[in-house]
């Protein structure tokens, strides 16, 4: 894995190597093994490319980037790994030149030279890349179909700039730091800004499964080469035994593909279902004990899952590493981590993710993770809530509105106890009364509760991003609304939240994280399974549990779902209070022009008194204000688009 960046000047102005070297320096954590820059001018087009390398396949200097072949005609910078590169090599045959390495990077370059953008759909693996053909004076930039690897880009003053991370984009030159009101509101509602938008009005995040071409005339609009998030299955799989058998086979093959490495490899093991499945297959495929890594909390027992991880590690004889953090460890890394994000981000689990990544990197270079299993097989409470809501809506209105809802509004809420968390979930479930399940699901995903809406003095008319998402998913089979919702999460919230978090946290410490659930074969199989086989009876991942009934400990199969998170709600009430009050200050809030500091303080007081559970929103505000103080806020405008 690597970090990439580049500049394309459409008027042919020369690109200074020092501009690219600054980007390289800002991306060194992503690729500590090697780096390089290339700048050239071809007629009226100037192209500068930069890369840092985390050597995983063919760790020799032959894998140096930018990779150039055929006397400088073809150039590539590539962040990722293509698991089926050997099959593509065979399809390429003799290729366009004599191979100089065993790197999949060279396979990608040859495939792009042979097939152009048509090569992209052949790739199985995470990637972001920039390819340039100097003879034709044209190229393209692309991102993998699931959005595992990031890429942001912008245009300014006749130049296109791109990078793996927002901080690197800052080093490449000047561009507008203005923000749109609708994007800020979207961030406060959900904790992130969904692709293709970012917190900056003029910076785009390339959407999963998209690419765009460039030449001397400029940049074309992004095109789709793979519509994984919205493609409906051609045939449903309804037989339980066949579904279980095919799931096990597909997951085993996916894990096998992701063992590809010339460096030490291991797996994160939370003790949850998804990570346990991956460790089970790794142990099955490995001739020596698998390196596994678990994290727990020394001072927050309710959030500690290490006993389940230990149980799985013992079942499969792994070489298990366990670390328990205290909140003081989180406080120690909080400033550097928030600085590193480069943009506001609400998910506080980026903090333990960074800690466990640093811990794992001391022993391995590659780790497998269970991300994506919840979105594919119905693991989240929100999926189960749709059935609960429909049953609740059939109760007499007097009982619902006159007794239950007022009672729940008065009850204490918190994530730290089972009952208080149920109250929190109940409040979310009654937040939206739409007949459209997707609209309900989106409302339940919001971190900005109705009682917190007073913190904003201005609201844009609608949300263009959500309107586009609804249009994107409207073509899916309406007879299975829950599968449509899972595909929405797969295409939008997963890359915007979980995958973004994992990439930022792991690559900050030079750790490559791979996600076997996000294999095209596994995703296609999950899409073909009806949601009734995934969610029902107050349970999720039903068919996935059935598939591993005889392989995993029963305690893992029957345990309630627990997220990998910081008990940030409790910490905000105590340890984080001083940092929150100092950062979310009246002076900082006033920069945005539409937020009320007094309303924010009231929400904070509700949270501290347990009259409301606003941990996600409060951490989102902390991150927003930290970003504003660190990088500055441009003009906040009402203009917006998709």
Secondary structure, 3 states (H helix, E strand, C coil): CEEEEEEEECCCCCCCHHHHHHHHHHCHHHCECEEEEEEEEECCEEEEEEEEECCCCCCCHHHCCCEEECCCCEEEEEEECCCCHHHHHHHHCCCCCCCCCCCHHHHHHHHHHHHHHHHHHHCCCCEEEEEEECCCCEEEEEECCCCCCCCEEEEECCEEEEECCHHHHHHCCCCCCCEEHHHHHHHHHHCCCCCCECCCCCEEECCCCEEEEEECCEECCCEECCCCCCCCCCCCECCHHHHHHHHHHHHHHHHHHCCCCCCCEEEECCCCHHHHHHHHHHHHHCCCCCEEEEEEECCCHHHCCHHHHHHHHHHHCCEEEEEEECHHHHHHHHHHHHHHHCCCCCCCCHHHHHHHHHHHHCCCCEEEECCCHHHHHCCCHHHHHHHHHHHHHCCCHHHHHHHHHHHHHHCCCCCCCHHHHHHHHHHHHCCCCCCCHHHHHHHHHCCCCHHHHHHECCCCCCCHHHHHHHHHHCCCCCCCHHHHHHHHHHHHHHHHHHHHHHHHHHHCCCCEEEEHHHCHHHHHHHHCECHHHCCECCECCHHHHHHCCCCCCHHHHHCCCCCCCCCHHHHHHCCCHHHHHHHCCHHHHHCCCCECHHHHHHHHHHHHCCCCCCHHHHHHHHHHHHHHHHHCCCCEECCCCC
